[in-house]
Amino acid sequence: MNEQPNNPLHGMTLEKILNALVEHYGWGELGIYVRIKCFNNDPSVKSSLKFLRKNPWARSKVEKLYLDMLQEIERENSPQWPYSNKLNKS
């Protein structure tokens, strides 16, 4: 088995990625970031997975957004986050 300890997508299924994005952003915001019909018109995990599996370009956009989300969360949880120290001092 090929180990990929630094790849955040390693071991993640498309369904897990999609569910994490929906939980973090919601369908409305997700449909703004990745403009595909299945996110904006009567969205569901099942229909979105079907579309994403057939369209590698869309899957690539979703995976990139997931990586961006992980970086955003990491920044917000970082002790060096620019606003965290100012809020704690007030």
N, C-alpha and C positions, 0 to 999 in steps of 0.2 A: 504494500500500500504506500502511496506517495504522500508523505506528510507535508502539510502546508501551514505551519504554525502562525505565519504572519498574514495569511489571507483570510480576511473577515468573512468571505463568502464560503469558505471551506466548511462543508457539513451542513450548510443552510439549504433547505429546499426552497423552491420558488414560492410555495404556499406560505412558508414561515416568513419569508421576506415580505410578501404582499400583506400578510396579517400584521406584521410589525409596522409597516408603512401606514396602513389603514388606522391602526391604533394610535399612532403618533400624529398623523396629519388629518385623518378623516377622509372620506371619499371626495368631498368638495375640493379641499386643498390639493389632494393627490391628483385630481383631474386638472388642476391648474398647472401643476409641475410637469405632468406627463399627459399631454393632450391626446388622449385616445378615447374613442366613443364608449368603450366598456367601463371607463371610470366616471363618465359624465351622464350617461343615459341608463337609468335603472341598474346601477352597479351591483355586482355580486362577486364574491371570491371565485365561484365556479366559472362564470362567464369570462372573468378577467384571466384566470389561469389558462383557459382554453385558447384565448386570443394570444397571450404572451408566449405560450409554447409553440404557436404556429408562426410567430413573427419575431425573429431574433433581434431586430432593430428596437422593438418595443421592450423586449426583455432586457436588453442592454441599458436602456434608459432607466428602467425600474431598478436594476442592480446598481447603477450609478447613484440614483437618488437614495437608495438604501445606504450606500457607503457615505454619502454626504450627511445623511441623518446621523449615522454613528459618530462622525467627526463633530457634528453640531452638539450632540449629547456629551461627548467627551470634553469639548471646550466648556460647556456650561457647568460641568461637574469638576472642572479643574480649579485648584485653589488659586491659580494665577488669573482666573477670569477677571477682566478689568473692573467689573462692577461689584464683585463679591466682597472685596475688602472695604469699599466705600459704604456698602449697605450695612456691614457688620459694625462699623465705627460709629454710625449715627445713633 
